[in-house]
Structure formats: C-alpha cells, structure tokens
Amino acid sequence: MGKSVPTCPDLCILCPNPPQDRGSPDLAPSDFHLFGPLKRHLGGMAFETEDDLISELRNWFDNLDVDFFRVGINSLLSRWQKCIDIHGDYVEK
C-alpha cells in the first residue's frame, strides 16, 4: 500500500498565507530540505542512461517516510517568519 504524501491542498491548509514573495531565494524549501539528502544519496553513483537515473530517483522518493516531507513543510514556517522579520532582505544587517 502506498504512503500518504501531503498534496498542495494539504499544504494550503497548513500554511494558508505564505509570504507574497514566493520567488525569494531565502524561501526555497528544496535548497535546504530536499537536495541535501538527495545529493548524499546519489553521491558516488553513476548512471548509464537517463532512465536509470529516473528509476533511482523514483525509488528514493518512494522509500522516503511521510515525516521527511512533513518536517520540510513545517520548517517553512520559521523560514517565512525570518524573511518577514527582516523585511525580505536577503542579508541580515
């Protein structure tokens, strides 16, 4: 049986009013939550074809625990608040 992964509507219920500047590099959740673990997982691997890479990525995502996504989504709240507190500046002064 498949795992339950939060969907976009689920996320909107959790965080109905994210900051307006969704393009802010300070708010890219994938940079701090997804790509680090993925980079560690893929480190040292080599793929002969794009299909081999896609298969490995699917396998990795399929085996992630739902809490992996929940932690990443929940940590957005503090990142959003920090961005609001510094008025969207990318560098704290």
Rosetta blueprint (number, residue, H / E / L):
1 M L
2 G L
3 K L
4 S L
5 V L
6 P L
7 T L
8 C H
9 P H
10 D H
11 L H
12 C H
13 I H
14 L H
15 C L
16 P L
17 N L
18 P L
19 P L
20 Q L
21 D L
22 R L
23 G L
24 S L
25 P H
26 D H
27 L H
28 A L
29 P H
30 S H
31 D H
32 F H
33 H H
34 L H
35 F H
36 G H
37 P H
38 L H
39 K H
40 R H
41 H H
42 L H
43 G L
44 G L
45 M L
46 A L
47 F L
48 E L
49 T L
50 E H
51 D H
52 D H
53 L H
54 I H
55 S H
56 E H
57 L H
58 R H
59 N H
60 W H
61 F H
62 D H
63 N L
64 L L
65 D L
66 V H
67 D H
68 F H
69 F H
70 R H
71 V H
72 G H
73 I H
74 N H
75 S H
76 L H
77 L H
78 S H
79 R H
80 W H
81 Q H
82 K H
83 C H
84 I H
85 D H
86 I L
87 H L
88 G L
89 D L
90 Y L
91 V L
92 E L
93 K L
